[in-house]
Amino acid sequence: MTEDLFFNILLILLWAGLACVRIYYRTRPLASQNAEEEQPEGKERVGGWIGVILSIGILGMITTVVLYLIALYVIPLPFILDFQLPLPSIIRWIGVLTGFISIPFLIWIHRTLGKYFAAQLELKEKHKLITVGPYSRVRHPMYTVFILFTSSMALITVNLLIVIFCLAVVLSFPFIARKEEAMLTRLFGDEYRQYLGRTGRFFPRLRRPKKEA
Ligand code: SAH
């Protein structure tokens, strides 16, 4: 039980860390200043069924994590705790490690993407392609961080419901990334096609791309 408490304190610290970074970068004057400068037709909704799955995944995960903590420490909610998986602590430790690694990465990514960050897929008036820092080897490092962070929630809680919501989030990102890549290819053309050729989508490429003839 004390071990459980320890993992759950780390879980809360991780959420607090992620929330602080997100709130800081979403409310900075720089971000709102640039919102006025969107390109007129450069906005795409992450709509359709993929938007629905992503929203269900995120909302489901947040709600279940809250209910999981309530079930453990406030009022017994057997429904949630019935989904606990009998997995060894090492799995939970891997989750803690993954979660804590994601936060400095998220700061690095926000600092590099700067004013081009957007909660939706959109293009700013003088949008430039960022290809440095975390973007030098990976096209969607922020999505990688969210994949790692949601996975860390599933690993720390070892709760099957949270694992299912985590899968919904993780499986949505390849579809969103593909849509974003199509949007950026429309704007940047060959510059983005070349960038596509030398980077990995969520993780760095293991092998160097072949030189084009
Ligand atoms: N998919 C990226 C960025 C997420 S924020 C990541 O996972 O790190 C979403 C916004 O970033 C989109 O509106 C898109 O216009 C912008 N964007 C994505 N990649 C970019 C890049 N390499 N340079 C500049 N802007 C980019």
Boltz pocket constraint, residues with backbone or C-beta under 6 A from the ligand:
constraints:
  - pocket:
      binder: B
      contacts: [[A, 109], [A, 116], [A, 117], [A, 118], [A, 119], [A, 120], [A, 121], [A, 122], [A, 123], [A, 128], [A, 129], [A, 130], [A, 131], [A, 135], [A, 139], [A, 140], [A, 141], [A, 142], [A, 143], [A, 144], [A, 180]]
      max_distance: 6.0
